């Protein structure tokens, strides 16, 4: 099996890919900012090392590349493949953005979405709320807006009387308690933000693209989302698997 790892700002997501059956098994994610991150990652990889014969990694935290490469090299005795956006020109899907600036996680999301759904808008509800637009077999553009959890954390950090909260739906838009007001403001507010952005994208492109949603904040926001979408929690890992298969076929990804 192939070890798939995506090191994000909030979570390090890990999965195993069975290439023969095109099956992905998600493993327990690890908090990226945890001071014991190296230890936690090594423990997880050690538990599954007998199943792994290769590994591919995407990350938006460059300083962790050296650490994860060392862990995989010492634990699995292999040299992991690190995705570099400049080396993805062999992919069938074109990337109409600056590959030096777009995160490899967004590229993997786009590759996975294109492979499964073709042209679409893929929205990741993670540290940031990102929109990756795929049109005519190409990444047409990316939008990055505030992330749900960080928006909540900013308020609880800077407002003395507001404690950490989890939103829930209410029948009325007019809050009569602090929690009611926060739930409406954050739940409905993010729904309006995302829905409005989707409508603006479709209006500019003059095409009705399907919407795919992924990311760790989906479940808390789900009761508030009122537009049509399809949820796919595996889409980023699916993209990593497709990129790895492309590497196998073309041998154009360079081992860092």
Secondary structure per residue as TSV (DSSP state, phi and psi in degrees):
chain	resnum	aa	ss	phi	psi
A	1	X	-	360.0	159.2
A	2	X	E	-103.9	131.6
A	3	X	E	-85.0	123.8
A	4	X	E	-109.9	127.1
A	5	X	E	-133.5	130.1
A	6	X	E	-123.1	116.7
A	7	X	E	-97.6	102.6
A	8	X	-	-97.7	174.6
A	9	X	S	-65.2	-33.5
A	10	X	S	-98.8	-49.9
A	11	X	E	-126.9	147.1
A	12	X	E	-100.9	112.7
A	13	X	E	-98.0	136.5
A	14	X	E	-130.2	141.4
A	15	X	E	-151.7	161.7
A	16	X	E	-112.4	136.0
A	17	X	E	-115.1	125.1
A	18	X	E	-95.5	100.9
A	19	X	T	-66.4	-34.1
A	20	X	T	-63.8	-41.5
A	21	X	T	-101.8	2.5
A	22	X	T	53.1	45.3
A	23	X	E	-115.7	136.8
A	24	X	E	-118.3	131.2
A	25	X	E	-114.8	114.1
A	26	X	E	-76.8	138.3
A	27	X	-	-107.8	174.8
A	28	X	-	-63.8	123.0
A	29	X	-	-69.4	159.1
A	30	X	E	-122.5	137.5
A	31	X	E	-68.9	121.3
A	32	X	T	-65.1	-31.5
A	33	X	T	-89.8	2.6
A	34	X	-	-62.2	133.3
A	35	X	T	-65.0	-20.8
A	36	X	T	-99.5	24.3
A	37	X	H	-54.4	-48.5
A	38	X	H	-58.1	-44.9
A	39	X	H	-65.1	-43.9
A	40	X	H	-64.4	-42.9
A	41	X	H	-64.3	-44.4
A	42	X	H	-62.6	-41.7
A	43	X	H	-61.7	-43.2
A	44	X	H	-64.6	-45.7
A	45	X	H	-66.3	-35.9
A	46	X	H	-62.4	-37.8
A	47	X	H	-63.9	-28.9
A	48	X	H	-112.6	6.9
A	49	X	G	-60.3	-27.9
A	50	X	G	-69.0	-18.5
A	51	X	G	-94.1	-11.7
A	52	X	-	-102.8	133.2
A	53	X	S	-121.3	-3.3
A	54	X	E	-165.8	168.4
A	55	X	E	-149.0	147.4
A	56	X	E	-136.9	141.6
A	57	X	E	-133.9	137.6
A	58	X	E	-119.9	148.9
A	59	X	E	-156.1	147.9
A	60	X	S	-106.4	10.1
A	61	X	-	-121.6	87.0
A	62	X	G	-54.1	-34.1
A	63	X	G	-67.5	-14.7
A	64	X	G	-88.4	-8.6
A	65	X	H	-60.2	-46.0
A	66	X	H	-60.8	-42.5
A	67	X	H	-65.8	-49.3
A	68	X	H	-67.6	-35.8
A	69	X	H	-63.0	-41.5
A	70	X	H	-66.4	-42.5
A	71	X	H	-60.2	-45.6
A	72	X	H	-69.2	-38.9
A	73	X	H	-64.8	-42.1
A	74	X	H	-80.3	-30.6
A	75	X	H	-87.8	-43.1
A	76	X	H	-103.6	-10.1
A	77	X	S	61.3	35.7
A	78	X	S	-134.6	162.9
A	79	X	-	-103.9	112.5
A	80	X	-	-67.4	150.8
A	81	X	E	-92.4	121.8
A	82	X	E	-102.8	123.3
A	83	X	-	-71.1	125.6
A	84	X	-	-116.9	119.2
A	85	X	G	-56.8	-25.8
A	86	X	G	-71.4	-13.6
A	87	X	G	-106.4	16.9
A	88	X	-	-103.0	16.8
A	89	X	T	-70.1	-15.9
A	90	X	T	-78.6	-8.1
A	91	X	S	-70.6	149.5
A	92	X	S	-70.0	-28.4
A	93	X	S	-85.3	132.0
A	94	X	E	-80.2	152.0
A	95	X	E	-119.8	102.8
A	96	X	-	-92.1	45.7
A	97	X	S	-143.3	170.7
A	98	X	-	-75.0	106.7
A	99	X	T	-69.7	-11.3
A	100	X	T	-81.0	-16.2
A	101	X	T	-112.3	-33.8
A	102	X	S	-69.8	134.7
A	103	X	-	-67.6	146.0
A	104	X	H	-66.0	-22.1
A	105	X	H	-66.9	-39.7
A	106	X	H	-68.7	-34.5
A	107	X	H	-65.0	-44.6
A	108	X	H	-62.8	-40.9
A	109	X	H	-58.6	-44.5
A	110	X	H	-66.1	-43.4
A	111	X	H	-62.2	-45.3
A	112	X	H	-64.7	-42.2
A	113	X	H	-66.4	-43.3
A	114	X	H	-63.0	-39.6
A	115	X	H	-65.2	-36.9
A	116	X	H	-92.9	-34.9
A	117	X	H	-124.1	-5.0
A	118	X	S	65.0	-136.4
A	119	X	S	-67.7	133.0
A	120	X	E	-170.5	175.3
A	121	X	E	-112.0	117.7
A	122	X	E	-106.3	124.6
A	123	X	E	-112.5	125.6
A	124	X	E	-107.7	119.6
A	125	X	E	-96.5	74.2
A	126	X	S	-118.3	-141.3
A	127	X	S	-55.6	-40.4
A	128	X	E	-115.6	160.7
A	129	X	E	-96.3	111.3
A	130	X	E	-114.9	146.8
A	131	X	E	-122.5	119.4
A	132	X	E	-113.0	120.2
A	133	X	E	-101.2	122.2
A	134	X	E	-113.2	119.0
A	135	X	-	-143.4	135.1
A	136	X	S	55.7	44.1
A	137	X	S	59.1	38.4
A	138	X	E	-150.4	145.0
A	139	X	E	-73.6	104.5
A	140	X	E	-79.3	-25.1
A	141	X	E	172.2	169.5
A	142	X	E	-135.3	142.2
A	143	X	E	-122.8	134.3
A	144	X	E	-122.4	123.7
A	145	X	E	-131.5	175.6
A	146	X	E	-57.6	146.3
A	147	X	-	-86.1	151.2
A	148	X	H	-66.1	-52.1
A	149	X	H	-65.3	-40.2
A	150	X	H	-65.7	-35.5
A	151	X	H	-63.2	-42.7
A	152	X	H	-66.3	-43.4
A	153	X	H	-63.5	-37.4
A	154	X	H	-60.9	-40.9
A	155	X	H	-68.2	-46.0
A	156	X	H	-68.7	-25.9
A	157	X	H	-75.7	-37.3
A	158	X	H	-100.5	-13.6
A	159	X	-	-108.1	115.5
A	160	X	T	-60.6	-33.8
A	161	X	T	-94.8	-1.2
A	162	X	-	-105.1	119.2
A	163	X	-	-94.5	163.0
A	164	X	-	-51.5	139.3
A	165	X	-	-142.1	156.6
A	166	X	-	-117.1	131.4
A	167	X	-	-81.0	154.5
A	168	X	-	-146.3	152.8
A	169	X	-	-73.1	145.8
A	170	X	-	-125.2	153.4
A	171	X	S	-72.9	-29.4
A	172	X	-	-101.6	142.2
A	173	X	S	-79.3	-9.9
A	174	X	S	-100.0	105.9
A	175	X	-	-70.1	138.0
A	176	X	S	-119.7	6.7
A	177	X	S	-138.9	164.8
A	178	X	H	-60.6	-45.2
A	179	X	H	-64.8	-40.7
A	180	X	H	-59.2	-46.6
A	181	X	H	-64.2	-40.9
A	182	X	H	-66.8	-42.1
A	183	X	H	-61.7	-45.3
A	184	X	I	-66.0	-45.5
A	185	X	I	-62.5	-44.0
A	186	X	I	-86.4	-44.1
A	187	X	I	-66.7	-58.1
A	188	X	I	-66.5	-36.1
A	189	X	H	-60.5	-45.0
A	190	X	H	-70.7	-34.2
A	191	X	H	-60.4	-45.9
A	192	X	H	-64.8	-40.7
A	193	X	H	-61.8	-48.1
A	194	X	H	-69.1	-45.7
A	195	X	H	-61.0	-42.9
A	196	X	H	-64.9	-38.2
A	197	X	H	-67.0	-41.7
A	198	X	H	-59.8	-45.8
A	199	X	H	-62.7	-39.5
A	200	X	H	-66.5	-39.1
A	201	X	H	-62.7	-48.2
A	202	X	H	-64.2	-36.0
A	203	X	H	-67.2	-42.4
A	204	X	H	-67.0	-40.5
A	205	X	H	-83.2	-15.8
A	206	X	T	57.8	43.6
A	207	X	S	-152.4	144.4
A	208	X	-	-95.3	89.0
A	209	X	-	-84.5	142.1
A	210	X	E	-67.5	153.8
A	211	X	E	-111.9	126.9
A	212	X	E	-112.9	131.5
A	213	X	E	-118.3	140.2
A	214	X	E	-145.0	177.5
A	215	X	S	110.5	154.3
A	216	X	T	-68.8	-19.0
A	217	X	T	-90.7	2.5
A	218	X	H	-59.6	-45.1
A	219	X	H	-65.7	-35.6
A	220	X	H	-73.0	-33.6
A	221	X	H	-85.3	-18.7
A	222	X	G	-48.5	-45.8
A	223	X	G	-61.9	-16.2
A	224	X	G	-100.2	-15.7
A	225	X	-	-77.0	119.6
A	226	X	-	-112.2	5.4
A	227	X	S	-102.1	167.3
A	228	X	-	-79.1	133.4
A	229	X	-	-158.7	169.2
A	230	X	E	-125.8	131.7
A	231	X	E	-92.6	134.8
A	232	X	-	-143.6	102.0
A	233	X	T	-75.8	-18.6
A	234	X	T	-96.1	2.4
A	235	X	H	-63.8	-37.0
A	236	X	H	-66.2	-44.9
A	237	X	H	-65.0	-34.8
A	238	X	H	-61.7	-39.5
A	239	X	H	-63.7	-42.2
A	240	X	H	-60.6	-40.0
A	241	X	H	-63.6	-42.3
A	242	X	H	-64.1	-41.6
A	243	X	H	-63.2	-41.2
A	244	X	H	-63.4	-43.5
A	245	X	H	-62.7	-36.3
A	246	X	H	-63.7	-39.4
A	247	X	H	-60.5	-45.8
A	248	X	H	-58.0	-42.0
A	249	X	H	-73.5	-41.7
A	250	X	H	-105.9	-17.6
A	251	X	-	53.2	43.1
A	252	X	-	-112.3	-4.4
A	253	X	S	-84.3	135.1
A	254	X	-	-96.3	135.1
A	255	X	-	-74.1	123.6
A	256	X	-	-88.6	360.0
